[in-house]
Amino acid sequence: MKLLKSVSLLLLSSMSLHPLQSWSQGFLKAQDTKIVNQKGENVLLRGIGLGGWMLQEGYMLRVNGQGQQHKIRAGIESIIGREKTQEFYDAWLDNHTTKADIDSMRAWGFNSVRLPMHFNLYTLPSDKEPVAGQNTWLEKGFVLTDSLLSWCKANQMYLILDLHAAPGGQGNDLNISDRDGTKPSLWQNEADRLKTIALWRKLAERYAKEPYIGAYDILNEPNYGFEDPDNDKNGLKEQNNVLLKQLMQDITKAIREVDDRHIIIIEGNGWGNNYNGILPPWDKNMVLSFHKYWNLNDARSIQHFLDFRQRYHIPVWLGETGENSNVWFTEAIRLFEKNNIGWSWWPLKKLGANNPLEIKSNEKYMRVIDYISGKAAAPSADIAYEGLMQVARDANINRNILHRDVIDAMIRQPFSSKTLPFKANAINNKAEIKAVDYDLGALRAAYFDTDTANYRTTNPKWVGGNSGRVYRNDGVDIKADAKETDSYYVTDIATGEWMQYTVSVLQKGKYNIAIIAAPGKTPGKLAISIEGKPVGKVTVIPAKEQKDGAWQTYTLRNIPVRNGRQTVRLSAETGGFDLKAIRFEKSPIP
């Protein structure tokens, strides 16, 4: 994917966006089963969480294993020292999320932002307070939040504050909250609970009069076994959730002492989904949140939350989801919006391709990560510093890789079966179309793939999707060509799969159409059609003494092609091969 050179390229998208029901119109509030604005109009929140900005989870940085932020930071400090480590983190915070990110989200069609907050940007840890039991407030977190709020206000977007890392850590999934497992958790330390309550009171006091603050998401993904901590570490089987409910009630009370207007969002145990013992709601302006990952997108998967909504007359909001294929994204959004459930995706960007923006890695940075992951020795301080500062600069949207296919799958495809060209694909006597540049569009509209998404929590065997995890995020399997820079190809092509390409032919006539493919262990067969009319087939077999996996050219000759825009479809009648490109070359006139 081409590295973007300016923010304007992000904003000027050719996508036909599904219109939003409403931009910001005063304070949001819970009204029976709906979230409404100040005019009483239903508001369907469409947003993204800024995961990785204030709180780095290891996988977002390509750290293997237990990648809590404090461990990553300690690993960096051990190479380059404390002062330069602070320089890296300052640069990361400055670059990762800027006004241009929020401007772009607004242009793409989102109307809200979820801010995952790390408490340590707002206050000291309990065990580092100069006076035990008191709270030292740090300006850094509040200033960052103020800036983000101003960018949201400029775009008439709602900002939802989410306490993602609470003092002490709210669960046994340590990465999520940057928890230090050698210390007492939030649930084992009263000082941490009191600090959490005080932090929310401070935030509510500061933002009580801000209508563009959409809600307070008071505790992200609690996952802790209170009754059976040894056998139910993440609270999935918890029946009463006494400590969790009490803390959320205490936070609510503290907020309401200074702010009676903003929505309070609650999350259950077990990563936000176990509400045993928690309901009914204790506040009239409350929203129930759930999180959804890697399961089927059917009515059954959300039915218990719909039941809660009707039984307790409380709105439901999908606070976090994503980390899957475009097919899964489109399915999920259709399901949510059919049931009037707003949503917030996860995340906007990371070092990975299945989100709207991708942060580029670099070789020197990966040497640091390999050391932190226990895979290699530490690089020199100079090399580590260069790699880290480069990735911090590359976190800026001006340097991000834009994944138009992900945005299209979230904003347009849930509501349209129309396809759009991924590239211009102009054919003027001679042209090459990359196999990976098939049309933008939903499954069975722009392409068909037999293995399209990861549904592992429904069935551990259903772990499919894009096996290459590069370039695009559809079910089509794409890999990087190790022999060429910024070159990709379609792999793992199965029988029955197909891809469609919209082309613009500037010179009509007869063309030789060449398919660049790499045979597998057995012969494959590829059928080519133009505007739905078959024009020929090629059999993908190795040449004599040709090694499997080497690129070969298979040509159909003298195929009549008319002027203008039209679609070309490549269909695998027998799979088992890789595909790199289609070449059009006008046949010589006899």
N, C-alpha and C positions, 0 to 999 in steps of 0.2 A: 504494500500500500504506500502511496506517495506521501512523503513527509510534508505536512502543511506549512506554508510560509507565512500565512497571515490569518488573523481572526476572521476576516471577511469571507474567506473560503468556507469557514464553518457556518457562517450565518446565511450565506447565499446558497441554500439548498434547493434543488429542483423538485423536491418531494411535494406531493399534494397532501397536505396535512389534514387530518380529520379535525373539524372545528371543535374548539373547547366550549363547554356549556357556559362557563363563566370565568372571568378573571377576578381578582380580588375585589370584593365589595363589602368592606367593613369587617368587624369581628365575626369569626365563625362561631357557631354554637350548635350543641346537640338539641335536636327537636324531634322527640319521639324516636323513630328509627332512622332519621336522616341527619346529615350535617348540612346546615343551611348558612347563608350569609345574612348580613344585616337586613336585607330586603325580604328574608324568608324564602329565598330561592334555593333549591337543591344545589349543592356543590359537590362535584365529583373530582376529588383530588387526583391529579396525575403527576407524580413526582419521582425524584431520584435522591438517594442518600449519598452524602459526600464521604463515604467510607475511605479510609486511608489518609485523610487530611490531618485531623487532630489526633487520630488513633490509627496507628499502623498495625494491621494484622499481618502475620508473617507471610501468608500465602500471597497477599497482594504485592509483596516485594520479592517473591520467589524463594522465600526461606522455607526449607523443609522442616518437618517436625514441629516441636513446640516453639512457635515464633512469636512469643509475647514481645511487645515493644520494648520493655525494659531490658530484655535479654539481647535483643538486636542492638539496642543502644550501648549496652555494656560491651558487646563484641566489637562495635565500631570504636569505642573509646580505647579498647585494648590495643588498637592498631594506630590510631591517629591522635589520641589524647582527648581530654575533655573539652578544651577550647575549640578545636577544629570540629569536634562532634557537634557542639552547640551551633557552630557556623552552618553545618550541614542541615540540622533540624530547623534553624531559622530560614534557610533558603528553601527548604521543603515547604514550610508553612506559607512563605511568601508566594511561591509559584503554583502550588497544587490547586488552589481554588482562588480565582480572581473574578473581577466583574465580568470579564469576557466569557467565563464559564457560565455564569448566570444569564448573561445576554443570549448566549447560544442556546441554552436550555429553553428560554422563552421563545426564541425563533423557531426551534424545532417543534414546540407545541406542548411543553410541560408547564404546569401552573403552580408547582410547589417544590420545596426543597426540604429534605430532612437532614439535620445537622447532628452527626454522632459526636458527642462531646466527651473529652477525657477530663476527668475532674482535676488532674494535676496542672492544667492550664489556668484553672480558676482559684485553686486553693492548695495549700500544702497537705501532704499526707498526714494522717493523725499522729503517727509516731515521729514526725519531724516538726511538729508545732513547738515553738519556743516555750509556750505556756500550755500545758496539757488542758484539753477541753475548750480552748479558744480556737478561732478560725482566722488564719491569715489569708486575706484575699489578694489574688494575683491579677494584675491588669491585663496580662497577655490574652487570656481566654475571652474576657469581656470585650476587649478591643477588636479581636478577630470576629466575634459574634456581632458586634455593632456594625462592622464593615459589611459583613455578609447580609445583615438585615437591610442596610442601605441599598445594596445591589438588588435585593429582592423587591424592595419598595419601588425602586426605579423601573422595575419590570412588572409591577403589580402582581407579584407572586407571593404565596404564603410560605413562611418559614416555620418549620416544626422543630422544636428543640428536643433532642433525644439524649438522655444521659446513658451513654454507651459504656463508659468505664466509670463505675461508682467507686468511692473509697473502699478499699479492701477487696473489691471484686465480687460480683453477684452470682458467680457460678463456678462449676468445675470444668467448663470449656474455657480454659485459661486464656486463649488468644483473644477471645471476644472482648474481654474487659481488661486486658493487660494485667491479669491477676498474678501476684507472686504467691505460688502455692506453698511456699515455706512459711508464710505468715497467716494469721487468722483472716478468714474471709469477712465480708460485710456482715454475714449472719452470725459470726462468732465474736464480733467486736462492737460493743455499744458505741464507742467513740466514732467509729466509721458510720454507723447508722445516724448518729446525731449530726455528723458533718454532712451527710447526704441530705438530710432534712434542711439543714441550714443553707446549703447551696441552692436548693430549690426555692427557698424563701427569698434569697438574695436575687436570684434570676427573676422571679415573679415580681419582686419590688421594682426591679430595673425596667421591666418590659410590660408592666401592667397596663399602660396606656397605648401600647403599640398594636394597632389592628392587623398589621401584616405578620405578626406572630400568630401562626395558625393554631398552635396547640403546644402543650407540654407533654412529651412522651417520657414519663417520669422514671422508668427503669427498663432498659433494653434487655430482652432475653434472659430473665432469671433462669438458671438451670442448676438446681441444688436440691439434693435429697435431704429433707429435714427429718423425716420419720425413719428412713432406712438409708443412711448415708453410704453404707458399704455396698449395698446391692442396687441402689437407685441413685447413682451419683448426680444425674442431671434432672431429677425431679419429675420424670415422666409418669411415675406411678403414684406420686404424692396425692393423698386423698383430702388433706385439710389445708395445707399451705398457710398455716397460722401466722408464721413470722412474716411471710411475704405480704399477706393482706394487711397485717398491722403496720408494716413500714409504709405501704402505699397509702393507707389511711392517714398516717402521721404526716406524710409529705403533702397530701391533699389539704389537711388542716392548716399546715404552715403556709401553703400557697394562698389559701382563701383568707388568711389574715391580712393579706396585702393586695390580692387580686381576685375579684369575683367574676371576671368576664371571660377568661380564656378557658378553652377546652382542656381537660385533663385526660390523657390517654393512659390506659392501663394495659399491662401485658401479663399473661399467665406464666406459670412455671414451665419447665421443659421447653426452653427456647421460645417462650411466649404463647404456648398453646394449651397448657393444662390449667383450667380454671376451676378445678375442684375446690370447693370451700370458699372461693373468692366472691362470687356473685351472690346476691344482687348488688348493683352499683350503689355507692354511698354518697354520690354527688349528682346533682341534677344536670350538670354540664360535663358529662363524661362519655368517652368513646372507648369501645373495646377493640383492641388490636390483636391480630394474629400474624404469624410468619409462615411462609409456605415455600418449601424447597423440594425438588426432585420427586414429586408425586404426580399422579394423574390429575389432569385438569378437567375433572368431571364434577357434577353437582354433589356427589357423595363426599368429595374431598373438603367441601366447605359447609356441608349441611348443618353440622353442630353449631357453627357460628351464626348461620341464618336462624337456627332455632333459638339461640341466645338472644339474638336481635329482637325477635318477635315476643319472646317470653318476658324479657326485661325492658323492652322499649328503649333500647340503647343502640346507637349507630355502630356499625362495624367498619373498620379500616384495615387494609392489608399494609402493615407497616414496613415489611421487608420481604423481598423475593428477588429471584434472578439467578445468576451463576448457572445458566443452562444454554440451550440452543435457541435460535430465533423461532423455531417452530413452537417450542415450549412457551416462549414469551407471548407469541400471538394467541395461542390457545388460552393461556392464563388470563390475559387482558380481556378477551371475549367473555370468559366466564365471570370475571369480576364485574365488568360493566353491565352485563346482562342482569346482574343482581344488585346493581347500584352500590357497588363497593369501590371506594377510591383506593389507590395503591401508590406505593413508593418502591422503586426498584433499587437494586444493590449491585455494584456501586456505579458512580458516574465514570470512574477511571481506575485503572490499576496497570501493573505490568502483565497484561493479558488481553485477549482479543474479544471476549464475550461481553463487552460493555460498550457504550457509545464512544468513549475515548480510551486510547491505549498509550501508556507511558513507555517510551523506548528504553530498552536495556542497553548496556555496553559491556565490553569484555573486561574492563578494569573493575567495574562495579560487580560483575558476576564473580570475580575472584574474591571480593569481600564476602559475598553471599555464600560462596562455597566454603569459606573459612567458618562463617557463623553457623552453617549447616553441618559442620563437622566432616566435610568432604575433602578438604585440602588445607595445606598450611597457609598461614597469613601472608598476604602480599606485603610489599614495602609500604611504609606510611605515605610516601609520595604517590604511588600508584593507587592506593586505596582512596586517598583524598581526591585525586582527579576523577576517579570513577564515581564516587559518591556525589561530588558537586555537579558532575555532568548529568546524572540521573535526576538530581534536584532541579536543574535547569530544564531538563526534558519533561518534568512534571507540568510545566506551563502549557496551557492550551495551544499557544502558538507553535509548540513543538510536538504536540500530541499527534497520534495517528487517528483520524476520524473514521469510524465504522458506520457508514451510511446504512448498511444493511441492518444493523442492530436498531437504529432509530426508526427505520422504515417498518421493521417488524413490530415495533411497539406502538407507533403513532398511526400509521396508515393501514397496514395489512390486516389488523383485526376487523376493519370495516370495509375493506375493498379487495376484490379478487383481481383487480387490474394489475398488469405488470408494467414496469418501467425499465428502460435501458440502464444497465449498470455503467456502461461506457458508451461513447458516441458510436463506435463501430462503423465508421464510414468506409465504404468500399469504392474506390476510384481506380479501376483497372487492376489494382493489386493491394492486398491488405492482409494482415494477420490478426486474428481475434484470439485472445488468450482463453483457454478453456474455463478458467476460474471467473471470467467476466460475464457469466450468464446473467439473465435479467434479475432485477429486484422484484420480489413478489413472494407470495405465500407458497407453501407446499401444494403441489398439483396445479399451480398456476404458472410459476416460473421454472419449476423443476420438480422432479419426483425422486425421492431417496427412500430406501427401505428401512433405514435406521436413523432416526431424526432427533432424538432427545434422550435425556437421562431421567429415568423414572425409578431410580434405585430404592427410594424409600417405600414405594408401592411393591416393587419386586426387585430383589438384589441382582437379578440377572439382566434387568433392563437398564443397561448402563451406556446406551449408545449416544449418538450425536456426531458431531464433526470430530473424527478421530485425529485429524492433524492439528486442530486448535490454532490455526493461523489464517490470516487474510480476511476470511468471512466466517460467519457464525451460523450458517444454515446447516441442514443435515448433510449437505454435500461434503464429502471428505476431501480436505485440501492439505497438501504438504508443501514445505519449502524445498526448492531444488538446491541440494547441497553444493552443486557445481556452479551455480549462478547466483549473483546477488540480486535480491528483490525479485526473484523468479519463483513461481508457484505452479502446481499442477494438481489435477483431480486424480485421486487414487481410490482404491477399494471399490471400484465400480462394479455393482451387482446387476444381475439380469433383471431387466424391467425398469431400471433407472434411466432418467433422461434429464436434459437441460435445454433451455430455450434461450436464444440470443436474438435480440432485436437489432437489425442492421439497416443502414441507409445506403442504398446502391446509387451511386452517382452516374455510372456508365453501364447501361444495359448491354447484354450480349451473352455469349457463351463463355463460361468460366471453367477452369480446372479447380476443383475443390480438393485440397489436400488435408488429411487428418494426421496430426503428429501424435503418435501414441507409442506406449511401451508395452510389449506383450507380457503376459503373465506366464504361468506354467502350462496353461492350456489355451488354445485359440479362443479369441473373443470375436463377436460380430457387432458392428455398429451400423445402424440405419440412419440416413440423413434425409430430412424433409424440409421443404421451403413452403411456407404458408399452408402447411398441412398436407402438401402433396409430396409423396415419396420421390426422391431423385436418385437414390442408389444406396448400396451397402458396401462396407469394406470388412474384410476379415483380418483381424489383428493377430498375425502370427510372426514368429521370429524368422528372419532371413537365415540362410544356411550359415552355420558357425557363428551365429549372432548370440550373444549372451542375453539371458532374460533381463528385462528392465532397461534395455538401451532404447533410445528414441528411434522410431522408424517413421517413414512417410508413406501414407496410403492414399492414392489419388483417384478421384472420379473425374473423368475428362468430358469437356464440351457440354456442361450443364447449362441450359438456358436460364438466365436470371434477368428479371425485369427491373426497371427503374423504381426508385422510391423506397419507403420504409416497409420492411417485412420481417417475418420471424423465421429463424432457422432452428430446427430441433435436431439434437443428437440423441438417439435412443439406443440403449444397450440391449440388443436381442439376446446376446450371451455376454456375461460380464467376465471379470477377471483380469482387466488391463488398466493401465493409467492413461490419462489424456492430458496433453499439454496445450495444443492450439489447433485452430482451423485456419487454413490459408486459402485465400481467393486470389486467383490470377487469371486475367482475361486471356482466353485462347487466341493464338495468332490467327489472323484472317488468312484463309487459304489463298 
